């Protein structure tokens, strides 16, 4: 099983902790592209997809660990789009 497949399985199980860098890898594997909302977007990041709804998240700071509600939100959105 590849690393990306392990990350997808982990996301599907809605873990308590998930790294931002891992989330960007998972979303890009589903065809999402990271797009900041201009120069002054701050920590907001939009992930766009050709056919699926966009996902807007805040980059965690100062660390790299995402909040649990954000992980659940992304997993729910990916499942509703039939990707996860």
N, C-alpha and C positions, 0 to 999 in steps of 0.2 A: 504494500500500500504506500503510495507516494505521500510526501509531506503535505501537499495541498489537500489530498483526500482526507488525511487525518485532521487537518484544520477544519474542513467542512463538516466532518462527523462531530468534532468537538463543538462547533457552533450550533449544530442541530440539537445537541444536548443542552444548550443554553447554560454554559458554565458560569461560575461565579466570577472568574477572572478571564480576560481575553486581551491580548496585546493589540494596540493600534496597528502596528506594522503587520501583524497577522491578518487583521481585518482587511487592510488594503490589499493584501495578497489574495484573500478569498474573493473579495468583490471584483478584482481585476480578472480573476479566473472565470467569473460569470459574465464577463463582458462589460463591466462598469469601468468608467474612466474618471479619474479624480480631477476635479476642476475647482479651483478656488474662486471665490466670488469677487475678483478684483484685488487691487493692491491693499485695500483697507479691510479685507474680509475678516481679519483677526484669526480666530481659531475655527471659523466655520469652513466646512469642506462639503462640496456637493459631488456626489457620485452619479454620473449620468449613464444611461443605457439607451440603446437604439429603440427598444420596444417596451421596456419595463419602466415603472415610475422611478423618478430620481430619489436618491436617499441623501438627506442632509444631516450631517453630524457635526459635533464639536470635537476638535482634537483634544484629547486629554492632556492636561498639563498641571503640574510640572512633570509628571511621570508619563509612562507609555501605556498604562493600564486603563482600559475602558470601564465605565460604570456598568453595573449589571443591567439596568433598565435599557441602556443603549444596545447592549448585546441582544437582549430579548427583542427589542424593536427591529433590529436588522434581521434577525432570524425569522421573525414573524412576517416581515415584508418579503423576504426571499421565498418563504414557503407560499405566501399568497400569490406570488408571481409564478410559482411552479418551478423555481430554480433549485431549491434546497430540498 
